[in-house]
Amino acid sequence: MKTFVYIDGFNLYYAIRNTGCKWLNIKKLAEAAMPAGTVIERVKYYTARVSGAADPGQPMRQQVYFKALATLPEVEVFFGNFLAKAQWRPLLNVPVADRHLNGGGDAVKLDEKTYTIGLDPVIAGSVPESLRVGKYGNNGGKKKPSALPDAVKVQVFGMEEKGSDVNLAVHLVNDAWAKRFEAAVVISNDTDLVEPIRIVSKELGLPVCLLSPPTRFGCAPKPLAAVSSSVRHINRSHLNTALFPDPLPLADGTTLAKPVGW
């Protein structure tokens, strides 16, 4: 069967970033995780160019990886965008309880509890707020994190990736309508892809295999599994099998070294 593979790049990245397997040949990964004899004619990889705001070396490491992917003739990379912005959000927890805080004068220590913060006299309409002081990994004993209704608001720096999931969804459905493939493989655990997978597998009747990246629960999300024709799971042996050589020989006779730490 003529098979196209669609990869949600960041979903895969976050699933494997602590495995030591980021130097990944994504075509070999799909071949390793799919049944023997699967013929992969095209791999479409959806990602975005990262910002160096939080890690100045990250764009350079990503560019090295793009050069590695460019050695694979079956792979095509499609780019979304990263948006950097400052946002106000309710604070869940300040993990400073029982630690020394020093602002240049005497060190102070805060107990683990919720503090009441009074009005801000220079802001009209200011109301009292609550500040939860805890520790790392401490969510007040709750299983699911939730901010207090009157939690202190903090300004945070945020990076939001836009476009990759939409691009993947549109290409999957459009390629199916155009009969460019006989079977599709989707590598992602993002439930935003439920509807495009359902359209292709249920309405167009083309097989779509969900190839699920590793999760802490060990299984694919149920909504995605429910609309897919089949489900397979990427495991550590698949990742180890699919690594690029280091260094990677290039067509011009030079080599490409894996980024340090990968």
N, C-alpha and C positions, 0 to 999 in steps of 0.2 A: 504493500500500500504506500502511495505517495504521502509522506507525513511531514507536516509543518509543526515546528515547536515554537511556542510563544512564552517568553520568560519575563516575569515581573522582576526586574533587576534588583530593586531595593528590598523587595520581600524576600528574595533568595539571599541577598547580602546579609540582612539582619539575622536570618536563620543560621548562617554558617560563620559569622564573623569571629566567633571564639573557637573555631575548630582548627585553625591553622591551615585551612584549605581555600583561601581566597584566590589563590593563583590558579584559577579554574578554567579548564577548557570546557565550555558549556555544551558544545556538540558531543564531546566524549561523555559528559555527564548524562545527557539524555540517552545516549546509546547504552551506557552502562546500566541505567535504571529501567530501561524498557526491555521487553522480551527480545531474545535473540532473533535476528533477521529483520528487525524494524529498520526500514530505509528512511533516513532523515534527509530530506532534500533541502530544507530551508530552516534556519533558526532565526527568529526575530526577537531581539533583546531590547527591552524598554527600560530606560534609565534617564538620568539628568546629570548635568555637570555640577559637581558639588562646589560649595563655597569654601574658602579657606578661613572664614571668620573664626570658627572654633578650633580648627587644626590647620595651620598654614601649609603643612605638607600633604594634606589630603588631595587637593587637585592634581598635584604632580603624580602621586601614586595612582590615582584614577586614570590619568592620561597614559601612564605606562601600561595599565591593564587594557585600555582601549587599543593600544598598539599591538598587544598580544592577540586580542580578538580579531584584529585586522588581518592576521595570518590565516584565518579560517574563511575560505571562500564562501561557505554556506551561511555565514553569519552576517546579519544586517542589524545595525544599531539605530534605534529611534530615540530621540531626545525630547523629554519634557523640560520643565524649568523648576528651579528652586527659587522660592521667594523668601527673602529675609525680612523680618519685621519685629518690632517691639510690641508686645501685647500685655494688657493687664489681666491677671488671672487670680482667682481666690487661692490663697496659700493653704496647702494641705498639711505640711509639717515642716518645722524648722529643726533640723537634726543637730541641735547644739546642747541638749540637756547634759548636765554634769561635766561639761567641758569648760576649760578656761577661755574667757573672752577678754581680749586685751586690745584696747583702742589707743594705746600709747600711755595710758595711766595705769591705775590699779586694775588687776584682773578681777573679773566677776564670774560667777557661775550661776546658771539658771536651773531651777528644778524642772523635772519633767511634769508639766501640767499645762492647762489652758489659761492664758492671761487675758484680762480685759484691757483693751486699749481705749483710752478716752477720746473725746472729740478733738478734731483738728480745728483750732480757733480761727485759722485763716481760710478755711474752706466752708463756704455756705452750704448748709444741708448736711454737714458731716454728722455721722452717727457713730456710736461706740462699735468697736469690732473685737473679734476674738483672735488670739494668736496661740496656736497649738505648738508647744515646744516639746519635741520628742527626741528620738534617736534614729539613726539610719535603720531602715527596715521596719520601723515602728509605725503602725497605723492605728494606734489606739485600741488594738485588739480586734479591729474589724477585718473581715476577710477581703472586702472590696473597698478600695480607697474612696473616700468622699470628704469634701471640704465642709467645714462648719457653715451653717446658713449665713452667719454674719462674719465669716472669715476675713482677715486682713487681705487686702488686694496688693499684689506685688507686680512690678513690671518685669517681664521676662523677655529674653531674646529667643525668637523662634525661627526655625527653618521649616518651610512647608514645600514638599515636592508636589508639583502639579502637572498633570497631563499624561503620565505614564500609563496609569490604569485605563484612562479613556482611550489612548492610542492603541493599547493592546486590544481592548474590547472592540473598537471599530474595525481594526485590521482582521481580527478573528472572524467577525461576522461577514465583512466584505469579501475576504478570501473564500469563505464558505459559499456565499452566494455566487461568486465568480467561478466556483468549482476548481480552484487552484490546488486544492489538496483532497485526498481521499480520507485522511484521518488527521486529527490535530492532537497535540500534547500541550497542556497549559501548566507551567511551573509557577505556582503561587498558592498562598493560603488566604488571599484577600477575598472576602465575601462580596465585595463590590462587583466581582466578576461572575456572580451567579447568573444574572440575566443573559449576558451574551453567550455563556456556555449552554444555558438552557435552550436558547434559540437555535444554536447550531446542532446540539445533540437531539433535542426533542422535536423541533419544528422542521429542521432541514434533514434530520435523520443521519447526520454524519457523526462517526464516533469521535468523542473527545475524551482523552485520558487526562485526568487530573494527576499530575506528578507533584506530590506534596513535599515541600521542603521540611526539614526536621522541626518539630515543635516540642515544647516541654510536656505536652500531653501525649505525644507519640501517635497522634492520629490527625487526619485531615478534618477541617471544619465540616460539620454535618450538612450545612446548606449547599456547599460546593460539591460534596460527595453525592448528594441527592440528585443533582442535575447532570452529573458527569456519567459517561458511558462506562467508565472504569476508573479505579483509583489505585495508584501505586505510590510508594514512599521512597524518598531519597534517604539513604543511610550513609554511615561513615565509610563503608567500603566503596560505595559509588563515588564519593568525593575523592578518596585516596586514589582511585583508579583514574580519575579524570583530570589530574593536575598537569599543567604545562611543564615541560622540562625547565630546569633552571641551571644555566641560562637557556633562553629560548633562541634558537637560530633564526635569523631573518633572511629574506630573499636576497638582500644586498651583501650578504657575507658577514654582517655584524651580528651581535647577539643582544638579547634583551634580558636584563637581570630582574628577578622577582623583587618587589619592594621589601625592604627590611621589615621584619615583623609579620610578614604574610605566611 
